[in-house]
Amino acid sequence: MSMINTRDIMETINMISGENLDVRTVTMGISLLDCADPDPKRACEKIYDKITTRAARLVPVVEKISSDYGIPIINKRISVTPIAMLLASAPDADPVDYAKALDKAAKAVGVNFIGGFGALEVYDAHFGVGPLIAEQMTARAIELAKAHGIACVALRNNSHWLRAGRYGLTMADAGLMGICFTNTCMNLTAWGTLEPSTGNNPITFAIPREKGSLVMDMAVSQYAYGKLEIMAQEGKMLDTPCGYDADGNPTCDPQKICESGRMMPMAMWKGSALSIMLDLCASMLSAGRTSRMIGLMSDGEKGMSQVFIAIHPAAVVDMKAVEAQMEETIAFLHSLPPIEGSRGVHAPGEGLDRTRAKNRENGIPVTEETWCKILELGRVNG
């Protein structure tokens, strides 16, 4: 059963009260496919006319919403069909003329940015509210993947996004495969040292499925930090050493691991290698910070680099055949004899619907210590 931990709650409260909440960007998508024309001059006229007509009220409406709710909306943007697709109808045309038509239209409607995007985009979160911005990036990746078959949206300088699985699951529920990952502060000991030197860098894989999307959400440490925190609050010990205490001794005590900030990587050197590569990939794609630049947990964890990859399998494969093959594999896993004390083999995320239903009926389980902190915060902040 999923439990809320203190760290997630504190992160959320801090993002609302300590950070400046804003909506970073509102994007309007406009298809320009019907503007294609063998005559480049006529094509540019069509582009200008369509954008200025469809987006005429975009900026006034966004500004009114901002005023009504008291939340700044920083950027107004228009996303259009990749211009290369229009140039196919006029192979001798000068792409600069099309760019000038886009620029002229953008100025006419007053947006901050207009572009004919491909399948890779990069954004700066400016240390905003992590989950809200991550949801925007997820939506953008879904939009791009449905247009191009695959999409990658990279984000730098974001705050904690809470659960990675929610973003992959959103993609899967939209019929797409999802791969999302983030770097973190240095809370993991890279293989070969006892010093916190890389992050536990959570990653999620999600797959669409008629019987309920499958999702794997995991950190590359032996235990997720939130799980260690919950076990520490409940006074439980780990089955095997999964981190080090402040003196560098392996320990099964989750409280000592949380205090030292020295978690062990899963699968020893393999987990360490995966952590480092996830960190470097996220920072490279986003031009953002590495775990080393984010610093230690005691420095405060923000400014993460994150990646959202969406893949549209229905664009290239027969989904009915793939679905049947997947169900056969899952049935095979279910048929395997369980070892003593286990519930058998299941695909990741199979029990998610049951957990959600139970939590909706009974409420989300929270440890007593976390609940007391919530009540205290409510008392202090009125």
C-alpha positions in Angstrom: 0.0 0.0 0.0 1.3 3.4 -0.9 2.0 5.9 1.9 2.7 9.6 1.9 6.0 10.5 3.5 7.0 13.6 5.3 9.5 14.7 2.6 6.9 14.8 -0.1 4.5 16.8 2.0 7.1 19.3 3.0 8.2 19.7 -0.6 4.7 20.4 -1.7 4.1 23.0 1.1 7.4 24.6 0.3 6.7 24.9 -3.4 3.4 26.7 -2.6 4.5 28.9 0.3 8.2 29.3 -0.3 8.5 29.4 -4.1 6.7 31.9 -6.4 3.8 29.9 -7.9 3.2 30.7 -11.5 2.0 29.1 -14.7 5.1 29.1 -16.9 3.5 28.7 -20.4 0.2 28.4 -22.1 0.5 26.9 -25.6 -2.0 26.9 -28.4 -1.5 24.3 -31.1 -2.4 25.2 -34.7 -2.1 22.8 -37.7 -0.8 24.4 -40.8 -1.1 21.4 -43.1 -3.9 23.0 -45.0 -1.6 26.0 -45.7 0.7 24.0 -47.9 0.8 25.5 -51.4 3.2 25.1 -54.5 3.3 28.9 -54.5 5.5 30.0 -51.6 4.0 33.5 -51.4 0.5 32.1 -51.2 1.6 29.6 -48.6 3.0 32.4 -46.4 -0.2 34.4 -46.8 -2.3 31.3 -45.7 0.0 30.8 -42.7 -0.3 34.4 -41.5 -4.1 34.5 -42.1 -4.7 31.2 -40.2 -2.6 32.1 -37.2 -3.9 35.6 -36.8 -7.5 34.2 -37.1 -7.2 31.2 -34.8 -5.0 32.9 -32.1 -6.6 36.3 -32.2 -8.0 36.0 -28.7 -5.2 33.8 -27.2 -3.4 36.6 -25.3 -6.5 38.5 -24.0 -8.1 35.2 -22.7 -4.9 34.1 -21.0 -4.4 37.5 -19.4 -8.0 37.5 -18.1 -7.5 34.0 -16.6 -4.3 35.3 -14.9 -6.1 38.3 -13.5 -9.2 36.2 -12.4 -7.1 33.7 -10.4 -4.3 36.0 -9.3 -1.6 33.7 -10.8 1.0 35.1 -13.2 1.1 33.4 -16.6 4.6 34.0 -17.9 4.6 32.9 -21.6 2.0 32.7 -24.3 3.1 30.4 -27.1 1.9 29.0 -30.4 3.0 25.6 -31.6 2.6 24.9 -35.3 3.1 22.1 -37.7 6.8 21.6 -38.6 7.5 24.0 -41.5 9.5 21.3 -43.3 6.2 19.5 -43.9 4.9 22.6 -45.8 8.1 23.0 -47.7 7.5 19.6 -49.3 4.9 21.2 -51.5 7.3 24.0 -52.6 10.8 22.4 -52.7 12.3 25.5 -54.3 10.9 27.9 -51.6 13.1 29.9 -49.3 12.5 28.7 -45.6 13.3 32.3 -44.5 10.1 33.6 -46.0 8.1 31.1 -44.0 10.0 32.1 -40.9 9.2 35.8 -41.6 5.5 34.9 -42.0 5.5 33.1 -38.6 7.3 36.1 -36.9 4.9 38.6 -38.4 1.9 36.5 -37.2 3.4 36.1 -33.7 3.8 39.9 -33.4 0.3 40.5 -34.6 -1.3 38.3 -32.0 1.2 39.3 -29.2 2.6 35.9 -28.2 6.1 35.4 -26.7 7.1 32.5 -28.9 6.0 30.6 -32.1 7.7 27.6 -33.6 7.3 24.6 -35.8 8.6 22.0 -33.4 10.0 18.6 -34.1 10.0 15.8 -31.6 12.6 17.2 -29.2 12.1 20.2 -27.0 13.9 21.8 -24.0 12.4 24.0 -21.3 13.5 25.9 -18.2 11.3 25.5 -15.1 12.9 28.5 -13.3 12.6 26.7 -10.0 8.8 26.7 -10.2 6.3 24.2 -8.7 7.7 20.8 -9.6 4.6 18.6 -10.1 2.6 21.3 -12.0 5.5 21.9 -14.4 6.1 18.2 -14.8 2.5 17.7 -15.7 2.8 20.3 -18.4 5.9 18.6 -19.8 4.1 15.3 -19.8 1.2 16.8 -21.8 3.6 18.3 -24.2 5.4 15.0 -24.8 2.1 13.3 -25.4 1.1 16.0 -27.9 4.4 15.7 -29.8 4.4 11.9 -29.8 1.0 11.7 -31.3 2.2 14.0 -34.1 5.6 12.4 -34.6 5.4 8.9 -33.2 8.0 9.6 -30.6 8.9 12.7 -28.5 11.4 13.7 -25.9 10.9 16.8 -23.7 13.7 17.8 -21.4 13.4 20.2 -18.4 16.0 21.9 -16.3 15.8 23.8 -13.0 12.7 22.1 -11.8 11.7 21.4 -8.2 10.9 18.0 -6.8 8.3 16.3 -9.0 7.1 13.9 -6.2 6.2 10.6 -7.8 7.8 9.7 -11.2 5.2 7.1 -11.9 2.3 9.6 -12.2 3.9 11.0 -15.4 4.6 7.7 -17.0 1.1 6.5 -16.1 -0.5 9.6 -17.7 1.3 8.7 -20.9 0.2 5.1 -20.8 -3.4 6.0 -20.1 -3.2 8.2 -23.3 -2.2 5.1 -25.2 1.6 5.8 -25.2 4.7 4.2 -23.8 6.3 6.4 -21.2 9.9 6.7 -20.0 10.5 9.5 -17.5 13.5 10.1 -15.2 15.1 12.8 -13.0 18.3 13.4 -11.2 18.4 14.3 -7.5 20.7 15.7 -4.9 23.8 13.5 -4.0 22.1 11.0 -1.7 23.7 7.8 -3.0 27.2 6.5 -2.6 28.7 5.7 -6.0 30.4 2.3 -6.2 33.9 2.6 -4.8 33.4 5.4 -2.3 31.5 6.0 1.0 30.8 9.6 0.2 27.4 10.8 -1.1 28.4 11.4 -4.8 25.5 10.7 -7.1 21.6 10.6 -6.9 19.1 7.8 -6.5 17.7 9.3 -9.7 14.1 7.8 -10.0 13.0 6.4 -13.4 9.6 5.2 -14.6 8.6 2.9 -17.5 4.9 2.7 -18.3 3.0 0.6 -20.9 -0.6 1.1 -22.2 -2.8 -1.9 -21.6 -6.6 -2.4 -22.0 -6.8 -4.2 -18.6 -5.0 -1.3 -16.9 -1.7 0.4 -17.8 1.5 -1.1 -16.4 3.9 1.2 -14.6 7.3 0.7 -12.9 8.5 3.5 -10.7 11.7 3.1 -8.9 14.8 4.8 -7.6 18.2 3.2 -8.3 19.0 2.9 -4.6 18.2 -0.3 -2.7 15.2 1.5 -1.1 13.5 4.8 -2.1 14.3 7.6 0.4 10.6 7.9 1.2 10.3 4.2 2.0 13.3 4.5 4.4 11.7 7.5 6.1 8.4 5.6 6.6 10.2 2.6 8.0 12.2 4.8 10.3 9.0 6.5 11.6 7.5 3.0 12.2 10.7 1.8 14.0 11.3 -1.0 11.5 14.7 -2.4 10.4 15.8 -3.4 6.9 16.4 -7.0 6.0 19.9 -6.3 4.8 22.3 -3.3 4.9 21.1 -0.7 2.3 23.2 2.3 3.3 25.8 3.6 5.7 25.7 5.5 9.0 27.5 8.7 9.7 30.7 6.8 10.4 30.6 4.9 7.1 29.5 1.6 8.6 26.9 -0.5 6.7 23.6 -0.5 8.5 20.1 -1.9 8.5 18.8 1.1 10.4 16.8 3.3 8.1 17.0 6.3 10.5 20.8 6.2 10.4 20.7 6.1 6.6 18.3 9.0 6.4 20.6 11.0 8.8 23.8 10.2 6.9 22.3 10.7 3.4 24.4 7.7 2.3 22.1 5.2 0.5 23.6 2.2 -1.3 23.0 1.8 -5.1 20.9 -1.2 -6.1 22.8 -4.1 -7.7 26.1 -2.6 -6.5 28.3 -1.3 -9.4 25.4 -1.7 -11.9 23.1 0.5 -10.0 25.9 3.0 -9.5 26.6 3.1 -13.3 22.8 3.5 -14.0 22.6 6.4 -11.6 25.5 8.2 -13.1 24.2 7.7 -16.7 20.7 8.9 -15.8 22.2 12.0 -14.2 24.4 12.8 -17.2 21.7 12.1 -19.7 19.1 14.3 -18.0 21.6 17.2 -17.6 22.9 16.8 -21.2 19.4 16.8 -22.8 18.1 19.7 -20.7 21.4 21.7 -20.4 20.7 21.6 -16.7 22.4 20.7 -13.4 24.0 17.4 -12.5 23.6 15.9 -9.1 27.0 17.3 -8.1 25.7 20.8 -8.9 22.4 20.2 -7.0 24.5 19.3 -4.0 23.9 17.3 -0.8 20.5 16.7 0.7 21.4 19.2 3.5 21.8 21.9 0.8 18.1 21.6 -0.1 17.0 19.7 -3.2 15.9 21.8 -6.1 17.0 22.7 -9.7 16.7 19.1 -11.0 17.1 18.0 -14.6 14.2 15.8 -15.9 13.3 14.0 -19.1 9.9 12.9 -20.5 9.9 10.5 -23.4 6.6 9.4 -25.0 6.4 6.7 -27.7 3.3 6.0 -29.8 3.4 2.3 -30.5 0.1 2.3 -32.5 1.8 4.4 -35.1 4.1 1.4 -36.1 2.6 -1.9 -34.8 -0.6 -3.8 -34.7 -1.7 -3.0 -31.1 -4.2 -5.9 -30.9 -1.5 -8.4 -31.8 0.9 -6.8 -29.3 -1.7 -6.7 -26.6 -2.5 -10.4 -27.1 1.3 -11.2 -26.8 1.6 -9.1 -23.7 -1.4 -10.8 -22.0 0.1 -14.2 -22.8 3.4 -13.2 -21.1 1.6 -11.9 -18.1 -0.5 -15.1 -17.8 2.7 -17.1 -18.0 4.2 -15.1 -15.1 1.0 -15.6 -13.1 1.2 -19.4 -13.7 4.7 -19.8 -12.1 4.8 -21.5 -8.8 5.4 -19.0 -6.0 8.2 -19.4 -3.5 7.3 -19.7 0.1 6.0 -16.5 1.6 5.4 -14.7 -1.8 2.2 -13.9 -3.7 3.6 -15.1 -6.9 4.9 -13.1 -9.9 3.1 -10.0 -11.2 3.9 -7.4 -13.8 4.7 -3.9 -12.4 1.6 -1.9 -11.5 -0.9 -4.7 -11.9 -2.4 -3.9 -8.4 -2.5 -0.2 -8.9 -6.2 0.0 -9.6 -7.0 -2.0 -6.4 -4.7 0.3 -4.4 -6.3 3.4 -5.7 -9.8 2.1 -5.1 -8.9 1.1 -1.5 -7.4 4.5 -0.8 -10.4 6.3 -2.2 -12.6 4.3 0.1 -10.5 4.4 3.2 -8.3 7.4 2.7 -4.6 7.6 2.0 -2.5 5.9 4.7 -0.1 8.3 6.5 2.2 7.6 9.4 1.3 9.1 12.8 4.4 11.3 12.8 3.7 12.7 9.3 0.1 13.4 10.3 1.2 15.3 13.4 3.5 17.4 11.3 0.6 18.2 8.9 -1.6 19.3 11.8 1.2 21.4 13.3 1.8 23.1 9.9 -1.9 23.8 9.7 -1.9 25.3 13.1 1.1 27.5 12.5 -0.1 28.7 9.1 -3.7 29.1 10.1 
